[in-house]
Amino acid sequence: MFGCQTSETGLFVTQLADGIMGMSAHDATLPKQMYNKGKLEHNLFTLCFRRELSVSKQGVSAGVMTLGGIDTRLDSSPMVYAKNVASTGWYTVFVKNIFVRSNGGQSARADDELEQVVMKIPVDISSMNGGKGVIVDSGTTDTYLHKDLAKSFGEVWYEVTKRSYSNTGIKLSRDELLRLPTVLIQLRAYDEFPDPSIPPESTTGLVGPKLDPSSPHDVLLAIPATHYMEYSPSKDLYTSRLYFTESRGGVIGANAMQGHDVLFDWENGRVGFAESSCEFKEGENMIDPITGKVIDAGEVGENRNCVLGRPSLTYECRESVTVDDCLDDPNKNVAGFEKWTSVVLSSGTSSGMSCEDALMNNWAEEEKPEVSCDGSGLCFELRPCEVSCAEVMTGESGKAPLTPASPTEGGDICEDGLWGACDHTCEQSKIASTLMSDGLCHEVDELRQTRDCHIDACGRLDPCRVPFVVHAIIALRGGKAPLWNRRAEEVLADALAKTVDSEEADPGNEVLFGAGDVKVLLATSWYKSDLVGAEGVGEEDEEIGMKIVVEISIFNANAKFPEIVDVEQEEEEEEENMLSMEEEDADSNTTFLEKFEKVEGKVEEKVKKVVKELPHGHPLSTCEE
């Protein structure tokens, strides 16, 4: 698709967005073009907006857009469908009722029906849905309803909150915000004859027989105060972005879509709503929106491959053989192997390429080495090689001694002692290596380290191991976000853990978290407009430093990993214990390292086999009181 801009109005100069992409039913829109060209199987898409209480000129985390299907892994409630009453143009729904629920609540389903009273707002249906109708429009930031609702809505609002309703900023505590009313909008159902197997009284997102006995399968869209009240950090005020100004029709805007996975399905004439945090649930399957068939999670979603650092030479070919291998002929060459070590930078996802496969992917079929990963963030290759017996017996290669390469020769391309990814065993490792004059990175043995961690692959789906995750924003005045790097992240994580766990901060000296439990999510510029109470900030905002968003895993030190018992392994171990002395003698020519690697490989295969058969992949821990 190509476009030609003929004018510039300056509309977006002062807004967060610097442009807009049309997503209506017009043939020129991206989804329709992709569908027409056969790139999408279905003419539909979904938008999933994360909950964001405040906005910033520097941007926010928005959510997920899915083209041609529905990613049900995002959803915390079933997808329910409202009828799209328009034949062209915008996606348009039919509003039948507006309700206000006291004492808030984030979901369409009440937290406590005794404490949360639902009151109906009188609606003139013909005026409410007149003109262009009520459109669902992500391109409109706020929500606009019919002006005739203003008086009755204000009366109910005052009855519940003892405050007058307005669109001016007010000061609220977090608790006061959560107790503000939740607005509920009833939308005409897509199905004229709904599925009787779907119980409307217990399905989140449906009106149910209590609110509307005549149409219990209608959609009930919840707009909590955390969605319609916008927070300004610079003024420390909350402002309602729910307006009653329309003379005909209305707009359900982006703030009402927050916390929902919204389906725009022109193919079937419907708009779907599912409550959602808009975060992937890895390992779960998707549902085809048309056929209802299960799509294997391995075929879609985040197929992220394992990412490895540059391999470093851990020991050379002559270190893998012994003098005994050369006693019969000191002039021959003997087969050995080099051991190379790589740090796991990202373990990827279960549907992506494993770390072992990532290593093998670099080799031709006839050259593939033996590979393995230890579960603590390190992977190994055993590359076949040959070495002369003269070199084995003297310990000298006859070549010029190796010396470190100068920086101009690429001395900064080897592993630099930074921590790799946190693996499922809740350990991570780091190595350091030096580029030598032979052009290879040689590992410095004494600098290899492993430590405990509870981020990345560890604990994300195990609430016993990591029961709490804390997010914090650290502002550094004078800091320069473009200069931020991985080494700076590690310095920050180490300093933060030491500060929180210091004797001064915690007299009992209970370790809350370590450096391996801190993950830096984002480093960005910090502007004057971000300051609470900042005044006089014009169009040219002033950069005053940098902000760092960190995620801290609070782990349970008493969590226990389950014992994995493999009957086949026990039987094989018993059989191996019956090896005779003759078999051991026959194996005397095998070097110790070869024996060790053989045993190590068998153990690894067993662990992988057992883990693969577990329903959740890696075993979940058990909690202790």
BELURBEL-V520367 format. One record per pair of residues at least 24 apart in sequence whose C-alpha atoms are under 7 Angstrom apart, sorted by the first residue. I is the first residue (numbers start at 1). J is the second residue. D is the distance in whole Angstrom. If there is no record, write none. Layout:
i: (I | I)
j: (J | J)
d: (D | D)
This chain:
i: (16 | 16 | 24 | 24 | 24 | 25 | 25 | 25 | 26 | 31 | 40 | 41 | 42 | 42 | 43 | 43 | 43 | 43 | 44 | 44 | 44 | 44 | 44 | 44 | 45 | 45 | 45 | 45 | 46 | 46 | 46 | 46 | 46 | 47 | 47 | 47 | 48 | 48 | 48 | 48 | 49 | 49 | 49 | 49 | 49 | 49 | 50 | 50 | 50 | 50 | 51 | 51 | 53 | 53 | 53 | 53 | 54 | 54 | 54 | 63 | 64 | 69 | 69 | 70 | 70 | 70 | 71 | 72 | 72 | 73 | 73 | 73 | 73 | 73 | 74 | 74 | 74 | 74 | 74 | 74 | 75 | 75 | 75 | 75 | 76 | 76 | 77 | 77 | 77 | 78 | 79 | 79 | 79 | 80 | 80 | 80 | 80 | 80 | 81 | 81 | 81 | 81 | 81 | 81 | 81 | 82 | 82 | 82 | 82 | 82 | 82 | 82 | 82 | 83 | 83 | 83 | 83 | 83 | 83 | 84 | 84 | 84 | 90 | 91 | 91 | 92 | 92 | 92 | 92 | 93 | 93 | 93 | 94 | 94 | 94 | 94 | 95 | 95 | 95 | 95 | 95 | 96 | 96 | 96 | 96 | 97 | 97 | 97 | 98 | 98 | 98 | 99 | 99 | 99 | 100 | 100 | 100 | 100 | 101 | 101 | 101 | 102 | 102 | 102 | 102 | 103 | 103 | 103 | 104 | 104 | 104 | 104 | 104 | 104 | 105 | 105 | 106 | 107 | 108 | 108 | 108 | 108 | 108 | 109 | 121 | 121 | 123 | 127 | 127 | 128 | 128 | 129 | 129 | 130 | 130 | 131 | 131 | 132 | 133 | 133 | 134 | 134 | 134 | 134 | 135 | 135 | 135 | 136 | 136 | 136 | 137 | 137 | 137 | 137 | 138 | 138 | 139 | 140 | 140 | 141 | 141 | 141 | 142 | 142 | 142 | 142 | 142 | 143 | 143 | 143 | 143 | 143 | 143 | 143 | 143 | 144 | 144 | 144 | 144 | 144 | 144 | 144 | 144 | 145 | 145 | 145 | 145 | 145 | 145 | 146 | 146 | 146 | 146 | 146 | 146 | 146 | 147 | 147 | 147 | 147 | 149 | 150 | 167 | 167 | 167 | 168 | 169 | 169 | 169 | 170 | 170 | 170 | 171 | 171 | 171 | 172 | 177 | 178 | 180 | 181 | 181 | 182 | 182 | 182 | 182 | 183 | 183 | 183 | 184 | 184 | 184 | 184 | 185 | 185 | 185 | 186 | 186 | 186 | 186 | 187 | 187 | 187 | 188 | 188 | 189 | 189 | 189 | 190 | 223 | 227 | 227 | 227 | 228 | 228 | 233 | 233 | 233 | 234 | 234 | 234 | 234 | 234 | 234 | 235 | 235 | 235 | 236 | 236 | 297 | 298 | 303 | 303 | 303 | 304 | 304 | 304 | 305 | 305 | 305 | 305 | 305 | 306 | 306 | 306 | 306 | 306 | 306 | 306 | 307 | 307 | 307 | 307 | 308 | 308 | 308 | 308 | 308 | 309 | 309 | 309 | 309 | 310 | 310 | 310 | 311 | 311 | 311 | 312 | 312 | 312 | 312 | 312 | 312 | 312 | 313 | 313 | 313 | 313 | 313 | 313 | 314 | 314 | 314 | 314 | 314 | 315 | 317 | 317 | 317 | 318 | 318 | 320 | 321 | 322 | 322 | 323 | 323 | 326 | 330 | 330 | 331 | 331 | 332 | 332 | 333 | 333 | 333 | 333 | 334 | 334 | 334 | 334 | 335 | 335 | 335 | 336 | 336 | 336 | 337 | 337 | 337 | 337 | 338 | 338 | 338 | 338 | 339 | 339 | 339 | 339 | 340 | 340 | 340 | 341 | 341 | 341 | 341 | 342 | 342 | 342 | 343 | 343 | 343 | 343 | 343 | 344 | 344 | 344 | 344 | 344 | 345 | 345 | 346 | 347 | 375 | 375 | 375 | 376 | 376 | 376 | 376 | 376 | 377 | 377 | 377 | 377 | 377 | 377 | 377 | 378 | 402 | 402 | 402 | 403 | 403 | 404 | 404 | 404 | 404 | 405 | 405 | 405 | 411 | 414 | 418 | 421 | 422 | 422 | 422 | 422 | 422 | 422 | 423 | 423 | 424 | 424 | 425 | 426 | 426 | 426 | 426 | 427 | 427 | 427 | 428 | 428 | 452 | 453 | 453 | 454 | 454 | 454 | 454 | 455 | 455 | 455 | 462 | 464 | 464 | 464 | 464 | 464 | 465 | 465 | 465 | 465 | 466 | 466 | 466 | 466 | 467 | 467 | 467 | 468 | 468 | 469 | 469 | 469 | 469 | 470 | 470 | 470 | 471 | 471 | 471 | 472 | 472 | 472 | 473 | 473 | 473 | 473 | 474 | 474 | 474 | 475 | 475 | 475 | 476 | 476 | 476 | 477 | 477 | 477 | 478 | 478 | 479 | 479 | 480 | 480 | 481 | 481 | 481 | 481 | 489 | 493 | 512 | 513 | 517 | 517 | 518 | 518 | 518 | 518 | 519 | 519 | 519 | 520 | 520 | 520 | 521 | 521 | 521 | 522 | 522 | 523 | 523 | 523 | 524 | 558 | 558 | 559 | 559 | 559 | 559 | 560 | 560 | 560 | 561 | 561 | 561 | 562 | 562)
j: (57 | 59 | 89 | 90 | 91 | 88 | 89 | 90 | 89 | 67 | 68 | 68 | 68 | 69 | 68 | 265 | 266 | 267 | 68 | 69 | 264 | 265 | 266 | 267 | 69 | 263 | 264 | 265 | 70 | 261 | 262 | 263 | 264 | 261 | 262 | 263 | 260 | 261 | 262 | 278 | 257 | 258 | 259 | 260 | 261 | 278 | 258 | 259 | 277 | 278 | 258 | 259 | 226 | 227 | 230 | 231 | 230 | 231 | 232 | 278 | 278 | 288 | 289 | 287 | 288 | 289 | 286 | 286 | 287 | 280 | 281 | 284 | 285 | 286 | 276 | 277 | 278 | 279 | 280 | 281 | 261 | 274 | 275 | 276 | 275 | 276 | 204 | 274 | 275 | 274 | 272 | 273 | 274 | 205 | 219 | 272 | 273 | 274 | 189 | 190 | 219 | 270 | 271 | 272 | 273 | 187 | 188 | 189 | 190 | 219 | 270 | 271 | 272 | 188 | 189 | 190 | 269 | 270 | 271 | 269 | 270 | 271 | 135 | 135 | 136 | 133 | 134 | 135 | 136 | 134 | 135 | 187 | 129 | 134 | 187 | 188 | 129 | 185 | 186 | 187 | 188 | 125 | 186 | 187 | 188 | 123 | 185 | 186 | 184 | 185 | 186 | 183 | 184 | 185 | 181 | 182 | 183 | 184 | 181 | 182 | 183 | 160 | 180 | 181 | 182 | 179 | 180 | 181 | 178 | 179 | 180 | 181 | 182 | 224 | 182 | 224 | 224 | 222 | 204 | 205 | 220 | 221 | 222 | 204 | 152 | 153 | 149 | 248 | 249 | 248 | 249 | 248 | 249 | 248 | 249 | 248 | 249 | 249 | 249 | 250 | 249 | 250 | 251 | 252 | 250 | 251 | 252 | 251 | 252 | 253 | 251 | 252 | 253 | 254 | 253 | 254 | 254 | 253 | 254 | 253 | 254 | 255 | 241 | 242 | 253 | 254 | 255 | 241 | 242 | 243 | 251 | 252 | 253 | 255 | 256 | 242 | 243 | 244 | 245 | 246 | 250 | 251 | 252 | 243 | 244 | 245 | 246 | 250 | 251 | 244 | 245 | 246 | 247 | 248 | 249 | 250 | 244 | 245 | 246 | 247 | 244 | 244 | 239 | 240 | 241 | 239 | 237 | 238 | 239 | 237 | 238 | 239 | 236 | 237 | 238 | 238 | 225 | 225 | 225 | 224 | 225 | 222 | 223 | 224 | 225 | 222 | 223 | 224 | 220 | 221 | 222 | 223 | 220 | 221 | 222 | 218 | 219 | 220 | 221 | 218 | 219 | 220 | 218 | 219 | 217 | 218 | 219 | 270 | 256 | 255 | 256 | 258 | 255 | 256 | 530 | 531 | 532 | 529 | 530 | 531 | 532 | 533 | 534 | 532 | 533 | 534 | 532 | 533 | 351 | 351 | 349 | 351 | 352 | 348 | 349 | 352 | 348 | 349 | 352 | 353 | 354 | 346 | 347 | 348 | 353 | 354 | 355 | 358 | 344 | 345 | 346 | 347 | 342 | 343 | 344 | 345 | 346 | 342 | 343 | 344 | 345 | 342 | 414 | 415 | 340 | 341 | 342 | 340 | 341 | 342 | 433 | 441 | 442 | 443 | 339 | 340 | 341 | 441 | 442 | 443 | 339 | 340 | 341 | 442 | 443 | 339 | 385 | 386 | 387 | 387 | 392 | 593 | 591 | 392 | 591 | 392 | 393 | 389 | 389 | 390 | 389 | 390 | 388 | 389 | 386 | 387 | 388 | 389 | 386 | 387 | 388 | 389 | 385 | 386 | 387 | 384 | 385 | 386 | 382 | 383 | 384 | 385 | 382 | 383 | 384 | 385 | 380 | 381 | 382 | 383 | 380 | 381 | 382 | 378 | 379 | 380 | 381 | 378 | 379 | 380 | 377 | 378 | 379 | 420 | 430 | 377 | 378 | 379 | 420 | 421 | 420 | 421 | 421 | 421 | 423 | 424 | 425 | 423 | 425 | 427 | 428 | 429 | 420 | 421 | 422 | 423 | 427 | 428 | 429 | 429 | 436 | 437 | 438 | 436 | 437 | 434 | 435 | 436 | 437 | 435 | 436 | 437 | 435 | 441 | 487 | 456 | 453 | 454 | 455 | 456 | 457 | 458 | 457 | 458 | 457 | 458 | 458 | 452 | 453 | 454 | 458 | 451 | 452 | 453 | 452 | 453 | 516 | 516 | 517 | 516 | 517 | 553 | 555 | 517 | 519 | 553 | 620 | 556 | 559 | 621 | 622 | 623 | 555 | 556 | 559 | 621 | 553 | 554 | 555 | 556 | 554 | 555 | 556 | 553 | 554 | 551 | 552 | 553 | 554 | 551 | 552 | 553 | 550 | 551 | 552 | 549 | 550 | 551 | 547 | 548 | 549 | 550 | 547 | 548 | 549 | 546 | 547 | 548 | 545 | 546 | 547 | 544 | 545 | 546 | 544 | 545 | 545 | 546 | 545 | 546 | 523 | 524 | 525 | 546 | 520 | 518 | 554 | 554 | 552 | 553 | 550 | 551 | 552 | 553 | 550 | 551 | 552 | 549 | 550 | 551 | 549 | 550 | 551 | 548 | 549 | 547 | 548 | 549 | 548 | 623 | 624 | 621 | 622 | 623 | 624 | 621 | 622 | 623 | 620 | 621 | 622 | 619 | 621)
d: (5 | 7 | 6 | 5 | 7 | 6 | 5 | 7 | 6 | 7 | 5 | 6 | 5 | 7 | 6 | 7 | 6 | 5 | 5 | 6 | 6 | 4 | 6 | 7 | 6 | 6 | 5 | 7 | 6 | 7 | 5 | 4 | 6 | 6 | 5 | 7 | 6 | 4 | 6 | 6 | 6 | 5 | 6 | 6 | 7 | 6 | 6 | 5 | 6 | 6 | 5 | 5 | 6 | 7 | 6 | 6 | 6 | 5 | 6 | 6 | 7 | 7 | 6 | 7 | 7 | 6 | 6 | 5 | 6 | 6 | 5 | 6 | 7 | 6 | 6 | 7 | 5 | 6 | 5 | 6 | 7 | 6 | 6 | 5 | 6 | 5 | 6 | 6 | 5 | 6 | 6 | 5 | 4 | 6 | 7 | 5 | 5 | 6 | 6 | 5 | 7 | 6 | 6 | 4 | 6 | 6 | 6 | 4 | 5 | 6 | 6 | 5 | 6 | 6 | 6 | 4 | 6 | 5 | 6 | 5 | 5 | 6 | 6 | 6 | 6 | 6 | 6 | 4 | 6 | 6 | 6 | 7 | 6 | 7 | 6 | 6 | 7 | 7 | 6 | 5 | 7 | 6 | 6 | 6 | 7 | 6 | 6 | 5 | 6 | 5 | 6 | 6 | 5 | 6 | 6 | 6 | 5 | 6 | 5 | 5 | 6 | 6 | 7 | 5 | 7 | 4 | 6 | 6 | 6 | 5 | 5 | 5 | 5 | 6 | 6 | 6 | 5 | 6 | 6 | 6 | 6 | 6 | 5 | 6 | 6 | 6 | 7 | 6 | 7 | 6 | 5 | 7 | 5 | 5 | 5 | 5 | 6 | 6 | 4 | 6 | 5 | 4 | 5 | 7 | 6 | 5 | 6 | 6 | 5 | 6 | 7 | 6 | 5 | 7 | 6 | 5 | 7 | 5 | 6 | 5 | 5 | 6 | 5 | 6 | 5 | 6 | 6 | 7 | 5 | 6 | 6 | 5 | 5 | 7 | 7 | 6 | 5 | 6 | 7 | 7 | 5 | 5 | 7 | 6 | 5 | 6 | 6 | 5 | 7 | 5 | 6 | 5 | 6 | 6 | 6 | 6 | 4 | 5 | 5 | 6 | 7 | 5 | 6 | 5 | 7 | 6 | 5 | 5 | 4 | 5 | 5 | 6 | 7 | 5 | 6 | 7 | 7 | 7 | 6 | 7 | 7 | 7 | 6 | 4 | 6 | 6 | 5 | 6 | 6 | 6 | 5 | 6 | 6 | 5 | 7 | 7 | 6 | 5 | 6 | 6 | 5 | 6 | 5 | 7 | 6 | 4 | 6 | 6 | 5 | 5 | 6 | 6 | 6 | 7 | 6 | 6 | 5 | 6 | 6 | 5 | 4 | 5 | 5 | 6 | 5 | 7 | 6 | 6 | 7 | 4 | 6 | 5 | 4 | 5 | 5 | 5 | 5 | 7 | 4 | 4 | 6 | 6 | 5 | 4 | 6 | 6 | 5 | 7 | 6 | 5 | 5 | 6 | 6 | 6 | 5 | 5 | 7 | 6 | 5 | 6 | 6 | 6 | 6 | 7 | 6 | 5 | 4 | 5 | 5 | 6 | 6 | 5 | 5 | 5 | 6 | 5 | 6 | 6 | 5 | 6 | 5 | 5 | 6 | 6 | 5 | 5 | 6 | 7 | 6 | 6 | 6 | 6 | 6 | 7 | 7 | 6 | 6 | 6 | 5 | 7 | 6 | 7 | 6 | 6 | 6 | 5 | 4 | 6 | 6 | 6 | 6 | 7 | 6 | 5 | 7 | 6 | 5 | 6 | 6 | 5 | 4 | 5 | 6 | 5 | 7 | 7 | 7 | 6 | 5 | 7 | 6 | 5 | 7 | 7 | 6 | 5 | 7 | 6 | 5 | 6 | 6 | 5 | 6 | 6 | 7 | 5 | 6 | 7 | 5 | 6 | 5 | 5 | 5 | 7 | 6 | 7 | 6 | 6 | 6 | 5 | 5 | 6 | 6 | 6 | 6 | 6 | 7 | 5 | 5 | 7 | 6 | 6 | 7 | 5 | 5 | 7 | 6 | 4 | 6 | 6 | 5 | 5 | 5 | 6 | 7 | 7 | 6 | 7 | 6 | 5 | 6 | 6 | 5 | 6 | 5 | 5 | 7 | 6 | 5 | 6 | 5 | 6 | 5 | 5 | 7 | 6 | 6 | 4 | 5 | 7 | 5 | 6 | 7 | 6 | 7 | 6 | 6 | 7 | 6 | 6 | 6 | 6 | 6 | 5 | 6 | 6 | 6 | 6 | 4 | 6 | 7 | 6 | 7 | 6 | 5 | 7 | 6 | 5 | 6 | 6 | 5 | 6 | 6 | 5 | 6 | 6 | 5 | 7 | 7 | 6 | 5 | 6 | 6 | 5 | 6 | 6 | 4 | 6 | 6 | 5 | 6 | 6 | 4 | 7 | 6 | 4 | 4 | 5 | 6 | 6 | 6 | 5 | 6 | 6 | 7 | 6 | 6 | 6 | 6 | 5 | 7 | 6 | 5 | 7 | 6 | 5 | 6 | 6 | 4 | 6 | 6 | 5 | 7 | 6 | 5 | 6 | 4 | 6 | 7 | 7 | 6 | 6 | 6 | 5 | 6 | 5 | 5 | 7 | 7 | 4 | 6 | 7 | 6)
